[in-house]
Amino acid sequence: MPGIEALYKKVDKSKVAFLMLSLDDDAAKARKFVQAQGYTFPVYMRTGDLPAPFDSNAIPSTVILGPDGQVAARHEGMAEYDTPEFKASLEQLAKSAR
């Protein structure tokens, strides 16, 4: 999550949106963790079953949606997101909205 936070701070928020979904059943515990770590990205709580693109047994799971709302990429497990290459791929995906 530190890498996601670092990337979150670097991208243009008007072009790239981050949505972290906590699967923890204790919303207060999840929010306390996020706050204690100093994360600033938005975190949401699950309120029901997850739609197919987001349903996974792996934690963490990453789903990247394109401007058209379709799944552009998916990754299950840990990954390093704070890289120039990954940032560039997000920016390129954002440009495809034009």
N, CA, C and O atoms as a MOPAC input file, in Angstrom:
PM7 MOZYME 1SCF
protein

 N      0.80500 1    -1.20500 1     0.00000 1
 C      0.00000 1     0.00000 1     0.00000 1
 C      0.85000 1     1.27100 1     0.00000 1
 O      0.40300 1     2.29600 1    -0.51500 1
 N      2.06100 1     1.23600 1     0.56200 1
 C      2.88500 1     2.44800 1     0.48000 1
 C      3.17700 1     2.86000 1    -0.95800 1
 O      3.22100 1     4.05000 1    -1.26800 1
 N      3.37700 1     1.87600 1    -1.83800 1
 C      3.63300 1     2.19400 1    -3.24600 1
 C      2.42000 1     2.80500 1    -3.92100 1
 O      2.55600 1     3.69300 1    -4.76300 1
 N      1.24100 1     2.33800 1    -3.55800 1
 C      0.02300 1     2.91400 1    -4.11900 1
 C     -0.14600 1     4.34500 1    -3.62900 1
 O     -0.53300 1     5.22500 1    -4.39800 1
 N      0.14100 1     4.58100 1    -2.35600 1
 C      0.05100 1     5.94100 1    -1.80800 1
 C      1.02500 1     6.86800 1    -2.52800 1
 O      0.67100 1     7.99300 1    -2.87800 1
 N      2.25300 1     6.39300 1    -2.74900 1
 C      3.25400 1     7.21900 1    -3.43900 1
 C      2.79300 1     7.54300 1    -4.86200 1
 O      2.92300 1     8.68000 1    -5.31500 1
 N      2.25800 1     6.55000 1    -5.55600 1
 C      1.74600 1     6.78200 1    -6.91300 1
 C      0.55400 1     7.72500 1    -6.87900 1
 O      0.44300 1     8.62000 1    -7.71700 1
 N     -0.32700 1     7.53100 1    -5.92400 1
 C     -1.51400 1     8.38000 1    -5.78300 1
 C     -1.11600 1     9.85200 1    -5.67400 1
 O     -1.78000 1    10.72400 1    -6.23400 1
 N     -0.05000 1    10.11700 1    -4.96500 1
 C      0.40000 1    11.50400 1    -4.78000 1
 C      0.98700 1    12.10300 1    -6.05700 1
 O      1.08600 1    13.32400 1    -6.17600 1
 N      1.37600 1    11.25800 1    -7.00900 1
 C      2.05400 1    11.73400 1    -8.22100 1
 C      1.15200 1    11.92400 1    -9.43000 1
 O      1.51100 1    12.64900 1   -10.35800 1
 N     -0.01200 1    11.28600 1    -9.43600 1
 C     -0.85000 1    11.34300 1   -10.63800 1
 C     -1.80000 1    12.53700 1   -10.60900 1
 O     -2.11400 1    13.08400 1    -9.55200 1
 N     -2.23600 1    12.91500 1   -11.78000 1
 C     -3.20800 1    13.99400 1   -11.93500 1
 C     -4.58100 1    13.43600 1   -11.56400 1
 O     -5.14800 1    12.63200 1   -12.30400 1
 N     -5.10700 1    13.85600 1   -10.43100 1
 C     -6.38300 1    13.31400 1    -9.92300 1
 C     -7.57400 1    13.67100 1   -10.81300 1
 O     -8.63900 1    13.06600 1   -10.69300 1
 N     -7.40200 1    14.64300 1   -11.69900 1
 C     -8.49600 1    14.95700 1   -12.61900 1
 C     -8.53500 1    13.97200 1   -13.79200 1
 O     -9.49200 1    13.96100 1   -14.56600 1
 N     -7.48300 1    13.13900 1   -13.92200 1
 C     -7.41500 1    12.18500 1   -15.01600 1
 C     -7.37900 1    10.73100 1   -14.56800 1
 O     -7.74700 1     9.83600 1   -15.32900 1
 N     -6.93600 1    10.49300 1   -13.33200 1
 C     -6.81300 1     9.13000 1   -12.80500 1
 C     -7.46500 1     9.09100 1   -11.42700 1
 O     -7.14100 1     9.89700 1   -10.55500 1
 N     -8.37600 1     8.15900 1   -11.24300 1
 C     -9.06300 1     8.02300 1    -9.95200 1
 C     -8.61400 1     6.73800 1    -9.26600 1
 O     -8.43100 1     5.70900 1    -9.91700 1
 N     -8.43900 1     6.80400 1    -7.96800 1
 C     -8.09200 1     5.63100 1    -7.16300 1
 C     -9.27500 1     5.31600 1    -6.26300 1
 O     -9.92400 1     6.21100 1    -5.72200 1
 N     -9.53600 1     4.04700 1    -6.11700 1
 C    -10.59900 1     3.60400 1    -5.23400 1
 C    -10.09700 1     2.34700 1    -4.53800 1
 O     -9.92900 1     1.30200 1    -5.16700 1
 N     -9.86400 1     2.45200 1    -3.26500 1
 C     -9.43100 1     1.30100 1    -2.48100 1
 C    -10.66800 1     0.73800 1    -1.79900 1
 O    -11.44300 1     1.47200 1    -1.18600 1
 N    -10.84000 1    -0.55900 1    -1.91200 1
 C    -12.00400 1    -1.22400 1    -1.33600 1
 C    -11.53700 1    -2.14300 1    -0.22000 1
 O    -10.78300 1    -3.08800 1    -0.45600 1
 N    -11.98200 1    -1.86700 1     0.98200 1
 C    -11.65100 1    -2.70900 1     2.12400 1
 C    -12.66100 1    -3.83800 1     2.22600 1
 O    -13.86900 1    -3.61600 1     2.14300 1
 N    -12.15600 1    -5.04900 1     2.40600 1
 C    -13.03900 1    -6.19600 1     2.59000 1
 C    -13.17600 1    -6.53900 1     4.06200 1
 O    -13.81500 1    -7.52900 1     4.41600 1
 N    -12.58300 1    -5.72900 1     4.91400 1
 C    -12.66700 1    -5.93500 1     6.35900 1
 C    -14.10900 1    -5.73800 1     6.80400 1
 O    -14.77600 1    -4.80800 1     6.35000 1
 N    -14.58800 1    -6.59200 1     7.67500 1
 C    -15.95500 1    -6.46400 1     8.17300 1
 C    -16.09200 1    -5.36300 1     9.21500 1
 O    -17.20600 1    -4.95900 1     9.54800 1
 N    -14.97500 1    -4.87800 1     9.73000 1
 C    -14.96100 1    -3.83600 1    10.76000 1
 C    -14.50100 1    -2.52200 1    10.13600 1
 O    -13.30100 1    -2.26500 1    10.03400 1
 N    -15.45800 1    -1.69300 1     9.71900 1
 C    -15.14100 1    -0.44100 1     9.03100 1
 C    -14.28600 1     0.47600 1     9.89000 1
 O    -13.36500 1     1.11300 1     9.37800 1
 N    -14.56800 1     0.55800 1    11.18000 1
 C    -13.80500 1     1.43900 1    12.06500 1
 C    -12.34400 1     0.99000 1    12.13400 1
 O    -11.43400 1     1.81900 1    12.13200 1
 N    -12.13000 1    -0.30500 1    12.19400 1
 C    -10.76800 1    -0.85400 1    12.24000 1
 C    -10.01300 1    -0.52200 1    10.95600 1
 O     -8.84800 1    -0.12900 1    10.99800 1
 N    -10.67900 1    -0.68100 1     9.82500 1
 C    -10.05600 1    -0.39300 1     8.53700 1
 C     -9.70400 1     1.08800 1     8.42900 1
 O     -8.60200 1     1.43700 1     8.00700 1
 N    -10.62900 1     1.94900 1     8.80500 1
 C    -10.36900 1     3.39800 1     8.72900 1
 C     -9.23200 1     3.80800 1     9.66800 1
 O     -8.41000 1     4.65800 1     9.32700 1
 N     -9.19800 1     3.20000 1    10.83900 1
 C     -8.13400 1     3.49300 1    11.80700 1
 C     -6.77400 1     3.09400 1    11.23800 1
 O     -5.79800 1     3.82600 1    11.40100 1
 N     -6.70400 1     1.95100 1    10.57800 1
 C     -5.46300 1     1.49900 1     9.95900 1
 C     -5.00500 1     2.48300 1     8.88700 1
 O     -3.84400 1     2.89200 1     8.87000 1
 N     -5.91300 1     2.86100 1     7.99700 1
 C     -5.58500 1     3.78200 1     6.90400 1
 C     -5.08600 1     5.10600 1     7.47600 1
 O     -4.08800 1     5.65200 1     7.00700 1
 N     -5.76800 1     5.61100 1     8.47000 1
 C     -5.38300 1     6.88100 1     9.09200 1
 C     -4.02800 1     6.75600 1     9.78200 1
 O     -3.18400 1     7.64400 1     9.65400 1
 N     -3.81300 1     5.66900 1    10.50900 1
 C     -2.54800 1     5.47300 1    11.23400 1
 C     -1.36200 1     5.40000 1    10.27700 1
 O     -0.25700 1     5.82800 1    10.61100 1
 N     -1.59900 1     4.85400 1     9.08100 1
 C     -0.53200 1     4.74400 1     8.09100 1
 C     -0.31600 1     6.05000 1     7.33100 1
 O      0.67800 1     6.19900 1     6.62000 1
 N     -1.24000 1     6.99000 1     7.48000 1
 C     -1.12400 1     8.27000 1     6.79400 1
 C     -1.51900 1     8.21900 1     5.32400 1
 O     -1.14800 1     9.10300 1     4.55100 1
 N     -2.26900 1     7.19200 1     4.93200 1
 C     -2.70000 1     7.09000 1     3.54700 1
 C     -3.76500 1     8.13900 1     3.25700 1
 O     -4.62600 1     8.41500 1     4.09200 1
 N     -3.69500 1     8.71700 1     2.06500 1
 C     -4.63500 1     9.76800 1     1.68800 1
 C     -5.57100 1     9.35300 1     0.55900 1
 O     -6.49500 1    10.09300 1     0.22300 1
 N     -5.34600 1     8.18400 1    -0.02900 1
 C     -6.24300 1     7.72900 1    -1.09300 1
 C     -7.59900 1     7.36600 1    -0.49000 1
 O     -7.68100 1     7.01300 1     0.68700 1
 N     -8.66100 1     7.45300 1    -1.29200 1
 C     -9.99600 1     7.14200 1    -0.77000 1
 C    -10.16600 1     5.64000 1    -0.53500 1
 O     -9.75300 1     4.82400 1    -1.35900 1
 N    -10.76900 1     5.29200 1     0.58000 1
 C    -11.03600 1     3.89200 1     0.91700 1
 C    -12.53200 1     3.74000 1     1.13900 1
 O    -13.14800 1     4.52100 1     1.86400 1
 N    -13.09900 1     2.73900 1     0.51300 1
 C    -14.52400 1     2.46900 1     0.60700 1
 C    -14.73900 1     1.09900 1     1.22600 1
 O    -13.86000 1     0.23900 1     1.17200 1
 N    -15.89400 1     0.90200 1     1.80600 1
 C    -16.24500 1    -0.36900 1     2.42700 1
 C    -17.23400 1    -1.11000 1     1.53700 1
 O    -18.09400 1    -0.49600 1     0.90500 1
 N    -17.10900 1    -2.40500 1     1.49300 1
 C    -18.02800 1    -3.25000 1     0.73600 1
 C    -19.39000 1    -3.24500 1     1.43900 1
 O    -19.46000 1    -3.32400 1     2.66600 1
 N    -20.44600 1    -3.15300 1     0.67200 1
 C    -21.79400 1    -3.17500 1     1.25500 1
 C    -22.58800 1    -4.39200 1     0.79700 1
 O    -23.73000 1    -4.58000 1     1.21800 1
 N    -22.00500 1    -5.20500 1    -0.04700 1
 C    -22.69300 1    -6.39600 1    -0.55000 1
 C    -21.74100 1    -7.21700 1    -1.38700 1
 O    -20.52300 1    -7.06500 1    -1.29300 1
 N    -22.29500 1    -8.08000 1    -2.19900 1
 C    -21.48100 1    -8.89500 1    -3.08900 1
 C    -20.78100 1    -8.01200 1    -4.11500 1
 O    -21.31400 1    -6.99100 1    -4.55100 1
 N    -19.58800 1    -8.42400 1    -4.48600 1
 C    -18.82100 1    -7.65700 1    -5.46100 1
 C    -19.16300 1    -8.09500 1    -6.87900 1
 O    -19.35000 1    -9.28600 1    -7.12800 1
 N    -19.24800 1    -7.15100 1    -7.80900 1
 C    -19.45800 1    -7.51900 1    -9.21500 1
 C    -18.28100 1    -8.37000 1    -9.70700 1
 O    -17.18200 1    -8.29300 1    -9.15700 1
 N    -18.51000 1    -9.15900 1   -10.71600 1
 C    -17.51800 1   -10.11000 1   -11.22500 1
 C    -16.10600 1    -9.53400 1   -11.40400 1
 O    -15.14900 1   -10.17800 1   -10.97500 1
 N    -15.92900 1    -8.37100 1   -12.00600 1
 C    -14.55200 1    -7.89700 1   -12.20600 1
 C    -13.78600 1    -7.66700 1   -10.90000 1
 O    -12.55500 1    -7.69100 1   -10.88800 1
 N    -14.50100 1    -7.44800 1    -9.82200 1
 C    -13.85700 1    -7.12300 1    -8.54900 1
 C    -13.83200 1    -8.29800 1    -7.57200 1
 O    -13.17300 1    -8.23300 1    -6.53500 1
 N    -14.53800 1    -9.35200 1    -7.90100 1
 C    -14.63200 1   -10.50400 1    -7.00400 1
 C    -13.37500 1   -11.35200 1    -7.14900 1
 O    -13.06000 1   -11.82500 1    -8.24100 1
 N    -12.66000 1   -11.54200 1    -6.04400 1
 C    -11.41700 1   -12.30200 1    -6.06200 1
 C    -11.17000 1   -12.88100 1    -4.68300 1
 O    -11.56700 1   -12.29500 1    -3.67600 1
 N    -10.52600 1   -14.01300 1    -4.63700 1
 C    -10.11800 1   -14.59600 1    -3.36600 1
 C     -8.73600 1   -14.10100 1    -2.94100 1
 O     -8.31300 1   -14.33800 1    -1.81000 1
 N     -8.04100 1   -13.42300 1    -3.83300 1
 C     -6.69700 1   -12.93100 1    -3.54200 1
 C     -6.75800 1   -11.54900 1    -2.90300 1
 O     -7.51400 1   -10.67600 1    -3.33000 1
 N     -5.94300 1   -11.37900 1    -1.87100 1
 C     -5.81800 1   -10.06900 1    -1.23000 1
 C     -4.33200 1    -9.75400 1    -1.16900 1
 O     -3.57500 1   -10.50300 1    -0.55200 1
 N     -3.89600 1    -8.67300 1    -1.78900 1
 C     -4.70700 1    -7.68600 1    -2.50200 1
 C     -4.99200 1    -8.11500 1    -3.94600 1
 O     -4.32600 1    -8.98600 1    -4.50600 1
 N     -5.97800 1    -7.48400 1    -4.50400 1
 C     -6.29700 1    -7.61200 1    -5.92000 1
 C     -6.41300 1    -6.21200 1    -6.49200 1
 O     -6.93500 1    -5.30300 1    -5.84500 1
 N     -5.92800 1    -6.05000 1    -7.69300 1
 C     -5.96800 1    -4.75000 1    -8.35200 1
 C     -6.74600 1    -4.87700 1    -9.64800 1
 O     -6.49100 1    -5.77200 1   -10.45400 1
 N     -7.69400 1    -3.97900 1    -9.84200 1
 C     -8.46100 1    -3.92000 1   -11.08400 1
 C     -8.32100 1    -2.49500 1   -11.60800 1
 O     -8.59100 1    -1.53100 1   -10.89200 1
 N     -7.90000 1    -2.37300 1   -12.84800 1
 C     -7.74400 1    -1.06200 1   -13.47300 1
 C     -8.80100 1    -0.95300 1   -14.55500 1
 O     -8.85300 1    -1.76300 1   -15.48100 1
 N     -9.63600 1     0.05300 1   -14.42200 1
 C    -10.68100 1     0.30600 1   -15.41000 1
 C    -10.23800 1     1.40800 1   -16.35200 1
 O     -9.60300 1     2.37700 1   -15.93600 1
 N    -10.57000 1     1.25800 1   -17.59400 1
 C    -10.29700 1     2.29000 1   -18.56700 1
 C    -11.38300 1     3.34300 1   -18.53100 1
 O    -12.37000 1     3.19900 1   -17.81000 1
 N    -11.20700 1     4.39800 1   -19.30300 1
 C    -12.19900 1     5.46500 1   -19.35300 1
 C    -13.57900 1     4.98500 1   -19.78600 1
 O    -14.58600 1     5.62800 1   -19.48900 1
 N    -13.62500 1     3.85900 1   -20.48600 1
 C    -14.90200 1     3.31200 1   -20.93500 1
 C    -15.57000 1     2.43900 1   -19.87200 1
 O    -16.65500 1     1.90300 1   -20.10000 1
 N    -14.92100 1     2.29500 1   -18.70900 1
 C    -15.47900 1     1.49900 1   -17.62500 1
 C    -15.17700 1     0.01500 1   -17.72400 1
 O    -15.58900 1    -0.76000 1   -16.86200 1
 N    -14.46600 1    -0.38900 1   -18.76100 1
 C    -14.11800 1    -1.79700 1   -18.95300 1
 C    -12.77900 1    -2.10600 1   -18.26600 1
 O    -11.93900 1    -1.22300 1   -18.10100 1
 N    -12.59800 1    -3.35600 1   -17.87600 1
 C    -11.35400 1    -3.77000 1   -17.22800 1
 C    -10.21200 1    -3.66200 1   -18.23000 1
 O    -10.22400 1    -4.31200 1   -19.27600 1
 N     -9.22700 1    -2.83100 1   -17.89700 1
 C     -8.05200 1    -2.64900 1   -18.74900 1
 C     -6.90700 1    -3.54600 1   -18.28000 1
 O     -6.06700 1    -3.95500 1   -19.08100 1
 N     -6.87600 1    -3.85000 1   -16.97800 1
 C     -5.83500 1    -4.71600 1   -16.41500 1
 C     -6.31700 1    -5.25100 1   -15.07700 1
 O     -7.15900 1    -4.65500 1   -14.40500 1
 N     -5.75500 1    -6.39000 1   -14.71800 1
 C     -6.11200 1    -7.01400 1   -13.44800 1
 C     -4.87900 1    -7.71800 1   -12.90800 1
 O     -4.14100 1    -8.34900 1   -13.66500 1
 N     -4.65000 1    -7.61300 1   -11.59500 1
 C     -3.50800 1    -8.28300 1   -10.97000 1
 C     -3.92100 1    -8.77200 1    -9.59100 1
 O     -4.51500 1    -8.02900 1    -8.81100 1
 N     -3.60500 1   -10.01600 1    -9.29900 1
 C     -3.88400 1   -10.57100 1    -7.97700 1
 C     -2.56200 1   -10.76700 1    -7.24600 1
 O     -1.62100 1   -11.34600 1    -7.78900 1
 N     -2.50000 1   -10.28600 1    -6.02200 1
 C     -1.28500 1   -10.38500 1    -5.22000 1
 C     -0.55000 1    -9.06200 1    -5.15200 1
 O     -0.99100 1    -8.05100 1    -5.69900 1
 N      0.56600 1    -9.09300 1    -4.47600 1
 C      1.36600 1    -7.88000 1    -4.28200 1
 C      2.00400 1    -7.44900 1    -5.60400 1
 O      2.27400 1    -8.27300 1    -6.47800 1
 N      2.23600 1    -6.15700 1    -5.72900 1
 C      2.91100 1    -5.59700 1    -6.90100 1
 C      3.48400 1    -4.24900 1    -6.51200 1
 O      3.06400 1    -3.64000 1    -5.52800 1
 N      4.43700 1    -3.79500 1    -7.28600 1
 C      5.02200 1    -2.47300 1    -7.07000 1
 C      4.40800 1    -1.52600 1    -8.10000 1
 O      4.64700 1    -1.65200 1    -9.30100 1
 N      3.62000 1    -0.58700 1    -7.61000 1
 C      2.91700 1     0.32300 1    -8.50600 1
 C      3.60600 1     1.66900 1    -8.67200 1
 O      3.33700 1     2.38400 1    -9.63700 1
 N      4.47400 1     2.01800 1    -7.76500 1
 C      5.13000 1     3.32200 1    -7.82900 1
 C      6.37900 1     3.23800 1    -8.69600 1
 O      7.50400 1     3.37900 1    -8.21500 1
 N      6.15300 1     3.00600 1    -9.98500 1
 C      7.25800 1     2.96600 1   -10.93800 1
 C      6.94400 1     3.92900 1   -12.07800 1
 O      5.77600 1     4.19400 1   -12.36100 1
 N      7.97600 1     4.45100 1   -12.72900 1
 C      7.71800 1     5.33500 1   -13.87300 1
 C      6.91000 1     4.63900 1   -14.96800 1
 O      6.06700 1     5.26400 1   -15.61200 1
 N      7.16500 1     3.35500 1   -15.17900 1
 C      6.46300 1     2.62000 1   -16.22500 1
 C      4.96900 1     2.48100 1   -15.91800 1
 O      4.13100 1     2.66200 1   -16.80100 1
 N      4.64400 1     2.16300 1   -14.67400 1
 C      3.24000 1     1.99800 1   -14.32200 1
 C      2.52000 1     3.34700 1   -14.37300 1
 O      1.39000 1     3.42800 1   -14.85300 1
 N      3.16200 1     4.39200 1   -13.88500 1
 C      2.57400 1     5.73500 1   -13.94700 1
 C      2.31700 1     6.11400 1   -15.40200 1
 O      1.25500 1     6.64300 1   -15.73000 1
 N      3.28300 1     5.84500 1   -16.26800 1
 C      3.12000 1     6.16100 1   -17.69700 1
 C      1.97200 1     5.37600 1   -18.31500 1
 O      1.24200 1     5.90400 1   -19.15300 1
 N      1.80300 1     4.11200 1   -17.90500 1
 C      0.69700 1     3.32400 1   -18.46700 1
 C     -0.65000 1     3.86900 1   -18.01600 1
 O     -1.60500 1     3.87100 1   -18.79300 1
 N     -0.74300 1     4.33700 1   -16.75800 1
 C     -1.98800 1     4.96400 1   -16.30300 1
 C     -2.26800 1     6.24900 1   -17.07100 1
 O     -3.40400 1     6.51400 1   -17.46300 1
 N     -1.22900 1     7.04100 1   -17.28100 1
 C     -1.40100 1     8.30300 1   -18.00900 1
 C     -1.81800 1     8.03500 1   -19.46000 1
 O     -2.63700 1     8.76400 1   -20.01900 1
 N     -1.25200 1     6.99300 1   -20.06100 1
 C     -1.61100 1     6.64300 1   -21.44200 1
 C     -3.06500 1     6.17100 1   -21.49900 1
 O     -3.80000 1     6.52100 1   -22.42200 1
 N     -3.46800 1     5.39000 1   -20.52500 1
 C     -4.85400 1     4.92800 1   -20.45800 1
 C     -5.80000 1     6.12900 1   -20.29800 1
 O     -6.85900 1     6.17500 1   -20.92500 1
 N     -5.41700 1     7.09200 1   -19.46400 1
 C     -6.23600 1     8.28700 1   -19.27100 1
 C     -6.36300 1     9.09000 1   -20.56400 1
 O     -7.41600 1     9.66500 1   -20.84100 1
 N     -5.29200 1     9.12900 1   -21.35100 1
 C     -5.32800 1     9.86600 1   -22.61100 1
 C     -6.29000 1     9.25600 1   -23.61900 1
 O     -6.79200 1     9.94600 1   -24.50700 1
 N     -6.54700 1     7.95500 1   -23.47600 1
 C     -7.43400 1     7.28500 1   -24.42800 1
 C     -8.87900 1     7.73200 1   -24.26100 1
 O     -9.73900 1     7.37300 1   -25.06500 1
 N     -9.14800 1     8.51000 1   -23.22700 1
 C    -10.50800 1     9.01100 1   -22.99500 1
 C    -10.85800 1    10.14000 1   -23.94000 1
 O    -12.03000 1    10.47100 1   -24.11500 1
 N     -9.87700 1    10.71300 1   -24.53000 1
 C    -10.11300 1    11.88700 1   -25.39500 1
 C    -10.69800 1    11.51900 1   -26.71800 1
 O    -10.95000 1    12.39400 1   -27.54600 1

